[in-house]
Structure formats: structure tokens, C-alpha cells
Amino acid sequence: MILHYDDGDLEGHFKGLKRRGQGVIVGFDVDNVDAYYDLIHGKGAPLKQAPKDEPWGDRDFAVIDPDGFEIWFSESIKKR
């Protein structure tokens, strides 16, 4: 799991946030990202990015949870 917070302003990092969870990214490495996508998307989770092959060798997708946190699911496809 990867936790990342970045709003570009460490001095006032809570000022001006438009939603809970804004600027927080949570990431999970999984074995079958497409199966996770089918499960999570099938439950109606708001999609930020559909599954996509990335140039650095990952396939990933992202959703926004009910509290506004950005959650990414990723699988290495270098071995495929």
C-alpha cells in the first residue's frame, strides 16, 4: 500500500481543500487489476480512470471513495 499526500503547498496543506480526502492518494498493488476493476466498478464506485496500460509497465485504474480519497489499483504488466 502506498499513501501519498500532495497538494503542492506543505505550509498550508489544509487550506482551500474542496473535499475530504483531496490530495490523498492510496495505492494497492494487486495480482489481477482487471478483476478488481470489474468488482469495484460493478458496485458503482465513482471512476477516476478506467484500466490503462502505463508506459512504465503497470496497468492501473482509480476510483474516488465516498470520503473523496483517490484509490489506485495497479498491477505490473512487465511480465505479461
Secondary structure as GFF3:
##gff-version 3
##sequence-region A 1 80
A	DSSP	beta_strand	2	5	.	.	.	ID=ss1
A	DSSP	beta_strand	24	29	.	.	.	ID=ss2
A	DSSP	alpha_helix	33	42	.	.	.	ID=ss3
A	DSSP	beta_strand	47	53	.	.	.	ID=ss4
A	DSSP	beta_strand	58	64	.	.	.	ID=ss5
A	DSSP	beta_strand	70	76	.	.	.	ID=ss6
###
